[in-house]
Amino acid sequence: LHLAHNSTVLPRRITMMKLVTLAALLGSTSAFAPAPASRSASTTAISETKADLQTLAAKANPLVKYFDPLGLADAEFWGTSNESTIGFLRESEVKHGRVAMFAFVGYIVHANGITWPWPMTLAGDPFPKVDNAPEAWDAIPEAAKWQIMLFVGFLEFWRESQSGTHYMSGGKIGYYPPFDAKFIPGGALNLYNPFPRKDIAVMTDEQKERRLVAEINNGRLAMLGIFGFISEGATEGSVPALKGIISHYDGDVMAPLGTSIIPHIPALS
């Protein structure tokens, strides 16, 4: 997806500076979400109780500490145990945080008109040049949308089927299993330490724990940031710090398939 700058938007460098500044300002609110688990073998390894959440929350934000106004940490989803529910919620937050970090950076890239130098399709069609990042999704071919959704579906399948003990049964929160060359011809880069770096491979438990807490906070910040972009695009002026930076989007951000795939499915159109 790609986004060309609107002629009324400030110069790209200024835009980037303002977006980074906004991210820094939002940092103080990054703890307002249920605390997820970590993959470390330390005290935050497999935290499945409310007490463990409270311990991890104090590490993620010593000022706010534990914050759960909806009482989600006391719930029991789908008739499961409280521990299983906490595992589900923490895995969900880690996963959404990682996606949001990709989305936040991707939005900035598209907003500055950065595209790949090669054609988007085998037919030679270029990547779309639009005024708002969600419009790029609307502009790409239907086949590209299906490719993206199927790829994400595969990543989800691999996580659920190849991780050993499930995260709702005491498994590692946020763990992503390495790809197996037996199933993927030629092998593939793993999502964790893909290249692989020796300094990461020899990290101590304390170093891993600090990095995991940082990932939690960065993910929370990214979720706030990307929704700030989307909100300003949908309702101009709703995020004052982004007024004049994010161009308006006429589509429905909550229905990304509303103008493409859904109209072609009789049961849904």
N, C-alpha and C positions, 0 to 999 in steps of 0.2 A: 504494500500500500504506500502511496506517495502523495505528498501535499505540496503544491506550489504556493508561495506566499501571496497573499492578497496585496494589491498595490497600496492599500490604505494602512497596512501593517508596518510597524516600525522596522528599521533595518535588522537584519538577521542577528547580528552580534548583540544588539541591545535586547532583542527578543530572548535570546538564549540567556543573557545575564538576568533578565527579569524572572524567567522560569526557574533558574537555579536559585535565585533569591527567594522565590515563593516556596520552593521545596525546603529551604532552610527555615523559613518562618513557620512552616507547618510541622516541623520536627517536634515541637513541644507538645503536640497533640497526638503523637504516634502511638501512645500506649493505650488509647481508648478502644480496646478490643480484647476478647478473651485470649489468654496467653497460650500459645501452642507448645508442643513438645519439641525436643531436640534429638539429634542422633548420637550425641556424645555418650561415653560410658560414665560420665560424671553424675552429679546429683540431679541433673535435669534430663537424664537419659530417656527414661520411659515414665513420664509423669502422668499418671492416670487418675489422681485423686484431687479433690479441691485443695487440700493442703499443699500438694506439689505445685498447683497452679499459683497459689499465693506466694510460694517461694520464688518461682520463676518470674512472676510479675514484679517482685521487688528488684530483681536483677535487671529486668528490661527497662523499668522506669522507677528509680528509687524515690522520686517525688510523688507520683500518683499511686504507685504500688498496685494492689489488686483492685480491679474495676469491673464489675459484672452486674450492671443495673437490671438486666433482664433475667438474672438468675439462671442462665444457661448451664452453669456448672453444677446445678442441682437437678437437671432434667434427666429423663430416661427416654430417649428417642426409640420409636418403633418397638417398644416392649423390651429393649435391651437393658443392660445394667448402666448405672451412672458412670462407671469407669469406661465402658464402651462408648458412651455418648461423648465423654470428654475426649477420648481418642479420635472420634470422628470430627469433632469441632476443631481440634488442634491441627489435625491433618488438613482440614479444609482451609484454615487460616494460612498455613504455610503455603499451600498450593495457590490460593488466591493472591497471596503476597508476591510469589514468584512471577505469576502471570502479570500482575500489576506493574512490577518492575520492568518487565519487557515492554508492556504497553506504554508506560510513562516515557521511557527512552525512545520508543518507536514513534510516539506522537511528536516529540521534539524534532526527531529526524525528518519526519514527513512535513512538519510545519516549516522547516527550513529548505524545502524543495530538494532534498538529497535523494537521489535515485541510483539504482544500479546502472552501469554504463551499457549493458547489453539489452536486447529486446526481451519483453516479458513473455511472449509466446513464440512457438516454433514458426508461426506465420510472419513473425517480424513486428508484431504490434508493440508499441512502446509502453512503458509503465504509465499509468494515468497521472495527469497533472490537474490537480483540483485545488479548491480553496479551503477545504476542511478535511481533516483526516478520515472521518467516517464516510465522506463522499468517495474516497479511494476504494473502500470496500464495495460500495454500490457500483463502482465503475469497472471492477475487474470481471473477467468472464465467469460464467456459472461454473465451468469446469474447475477454475481456480478455487472457488469457494468450497466445492466438494473435496478437492485435494487437501485444503487446509483442515477441514473438519474431520476427514478420515485420518489424517496424520495425528491430529490431537487425540482422536479416539484410540488410535494405536498406542500412543504414549500412555493413555489412561489404562488401557488393557494390560500393557506390560507392567505397569506399576502394581496393579491389583493381582496379577497372576504369577509374578515372578519374585515377589518380595518375601517369601517365607511366611512367618507369622504376621497376620493382618494387624494393621494399626488399631483396630477396634478390639483386638484380643491380646494387646500387650506388645505388638510389634513396634518398630522404630518409626516415630513420626517424621515425615519429610524425607524418608529414605527413598532413593530411586535406584532400582537394580541395574547393574551393568548389562549391556546388550551382549547377547550370546551369538557368536559367529555361526553356530549350528542352525540358527533360525534366520539370521540376516546375512546373506551371502557376502563374503569379504569382510565381515565384521563392521563395526561402526564406532564412532566416537562416543564415549560415555558422557552423560550429562554432568557428572561430578568428576572434577579433575581430569578433563578429557585429554590433556596433552603429554603425559601426566607430569606434574611438578614435584620434585623431590621434597621441597619445603612443606608442601601440603601433606605428603605421604608420611612425614615424620613428626607431624604436629602432636603436641602433648594434649591430654584431656582438657587441661585448663585453657589452652589456646583454642581448641575446638569449641569449648563452651562459650568463650567470648565471641567467637565468630557466629555461633548459632544465635546468640542473643542479638547481635548486630543485624543478622538476617531478619529476625522477627521484627525489629524496629524499622528496618529499611522497607520491608514488605508492607507494614502498616502505613508508613509515610507514602509509599507509592500508590496504595489504594486510595488514600485521600487525594493525592495529586492527580491521578488519572480521572477521578470523578469530578475534580475541579475543572479540568479541561472540558470534559463532556458536558457538564452543567452550564458552563459559560457558552459553549457552542449552541446548546439547545435553547437557553434563555439568557440573552445578552444582558450583562450587568449583574447577573446572579453571583458572580465572583468578581468583586471590584478590582482586585489585584490583576485580573486577566482581561479587563475591559480594554478593547482596542488591540489586543494581541491575538486572541482566538476568534477566528471568523465564524459567522453564523452557519449552522447546519439546519437545512429545511426538512431533513428526514426524521425518522423516529429512531433514536438511539437505542431504545428498548426493544426494537423489532428489527434486528439486522438482516433478517431474511424476508421482511415484509414486501419488498419490491422486487425480489428476485426468485428465490426458490419456492416460497409458499404459494404464490399465485399459480404455479404450475402443478400444484398438488390439489386435485379436485376436492378432496375431503377437508382441506384446510382453507381453501380460497373462498 
